[in-house]
Amino acid sequence: MDRRLILFPLLLFGGCATWDNTHYPRLNQADLALVHQVEHLRLEIEVLANRGARECLPGQLQVLQHLYLKAKQEAEAGFDKDVQHSLIDANEQVHLITHQLDWLEEHTQCISRASVAQERRQLMLYFSVDNQFALDQSALLPDYQQALRHAAAILKRRDNWLITLTGYTDAKATAPYNQQLGLRRANRVKEFLVTQGVSPSQLTTRSHGDQFAHPGADRTAALAERTVIAELSEKSSSAVPSPGVHAIRHWHQHP
């Protein structure tokens, strides 16, 4: 298996954990929180699109995408005040679309509920965000916490889904230490999901430590190695074994 498929869980939303002024050369370290908000908006757009906005509210979704691009361009130009105003408008649009989708699910046939496939795609996005853990830490970073809150909402609806959480580390310590650190990270994710209402019986933890880490990894690669990978299986309703375990990072390959 390609080691990168295990180590890099769909780094979709631009690494904001370490400051890189390549994309935002006119902003400084103090504006990092603003950059996080702009990048997180990409996740919100994808989630709403998968939930049904792409088919049922294309015009509203297009407005939101325009606001994201506007905020991103303003951030790249260093116009922090303009970014703040655009993000306010974007957040209002997110709330509007969310409420409209709630109404459509309850009153129309456009989307009764998100399909299983759509919810899988959403869960894939939530569990595969980057910016999960700082160096030598098991505390969940803010963006990761927000993504896990959304993941918990899905898992509570799909109580037959079982999640295996596997902790990984970079190669900056001894193998025994990293094995324990990986387990602490996986357990911290489980604890957080339980506080959000997920049943502990749905969650299993383990560690692979620095098994797939590269000793010479640069800061960006080492950040990606500090992660928890989630895999899915389903409770079998009969004596027939479940059809297998699917890594969330691979769900995009299945319809």
Secondary structure, DSSP 8 states (H G I E B T S, - for coil): --HHHHH-----S---SS--TTS-TT--GGGHHHHHHHHHHHHHHHHHIIIIIHHH-HHHHHHHHHHHHHHHHHHHHT-HHHHHHHHHHHHHHHHHHHHHHHHHHHH-SS-SS--HHHHHHHHHHHHT-S----TT--S--HHHHHHHHHHHHHHHH-TTEEEEEEEE--SSS-HHHHHHHHHHHHHHHHHHHHHTT--GGGEEEEEEETTT--TT--HHHHHHHS-EEEEEEE--SSSS--S--EEGGGGGG--
